[in-house]
């Protein structure tokens, strides 16, 4: 039923696993290393065709400075902050209340409502591209930061509700009953009992949703036009020229765009691991 621990594998299988693991790691890291090297490579070396060799001249400061100056990268960055922070906070707030209701209360249609949240996560986003764009035009919010906040909030809430409902379902229901016997109302139970217990899950979910929204390119491309409301993912694409592309600048912009997600993950790594393993064991 459960996977066999590695130390109990046959010697040949363990040896093959230990040999294949570094190979898989190198294959996975190779594109990232290529982007990092290209971001510090000079334009002259790229024109000569030196794509994979070690850079002869490091142009890190020049490339990153030019990536920030030649395009409104700081404007794109601020747009991403304005989009991501409300979308993450709003989706987690709504999902925590919805997950609490679905996990604690027994009412007619509970299973059907939960199934709706689950089914919504399997709808391909490409199918929704045209109706969502038409809806934003009818509402008059096309090419605004509010449109991206609204639609990220809508799409992420379903996944967050599925995630948090399962975590709250694992909590001992006796805690809720004891709080109710002591006279606590439902908001007190929610804020004082449930939320502190699922704090690791909230932290893990915040990292996941932050990464999803910050790195989104699809909806940013569908719901924005120009630089007014474009996030940083669209800004990196704007670094490409019409006839030629300075790949060192595009790589530098890509590294700058990825830094917030990486920094947030390492800052909250302990909470992320705790959230993913929350409820995995009983003791």
C-alpha positions, 0 to 999 in steps of 0.5 A: 500500500505504501512505498517501500523505504529506500534502505529496504530496496534491493542493492541494484535498485539502490545503486541505480537510484543513487546514480540517476538522482544526480543526473536528474538534478543536473538536467533539471538545473541546466536551464536555470544555470543557462539563464543565470550565465546568460544574464551576466554574459556580454552582448558581444559574446552572444553575437559571437555565438558563445551561449554555453561557454563560461563568460569571458567578461562578466557584464552583470551590473551592465545587464541588470542596470539596462534591464531596469532602465530600458523598460519600466521594470519597476512599474511592472514590479509594483503592478505585480505587488498590487495584484499579488498581495490582495489576491493572496490575502483575499483568496486565503481569507475567503477560502478559510471561511468556506473551508470552515463551513464545509468541514464543520457544518452539516447541511444539505448540499454540503457534498455537492458544494464541495464537489463544485469546488473540486471540479472547478480545479479541473477546468482548463483555464484556456477554455475560460479565456474568451468568456473571462475577457468578454466579461471584463470588457462588459464590466469596464475593468479590462486593462486594469489592476482590479481585473487581474485581482478579481479573476485571480481571487476567483480562480484561486479561492476554489483551490484554497478552499479544497486545500483548507477544508481537508486540513480543517476536517482533520482537526479534532471536532471535540475542540469545537464542541468544547468551545461551544459549550463554554459559550463561544460563538461561531466567529470566536471558534473560527478565529480563536480555535481553528485559525491558530491550529491551521497556521502552518497550512495557511503559510504553505498555501500563501507561498503556493498562491503567491507563486501562482499569481506572481508568475502568472503570464496567461491572464496578464496577457489576456486581460491587459494591453500596454504598460498601465496594468501589466505585471512583471511577467509581461514586462519581461516579454516586453524586453524582446525586440521586434527584429532582434532580442538581447537575450542577456537582458531578457535573462536578467529580467527573468532573474529579477522577476523570479527573485520575490518568489524564491525569497518568499519560499526560503523565508517561509520554508519552515512553515511551508514544510510544516504545512505540507506535513500537517496531519500526516501522522497521528500521535 
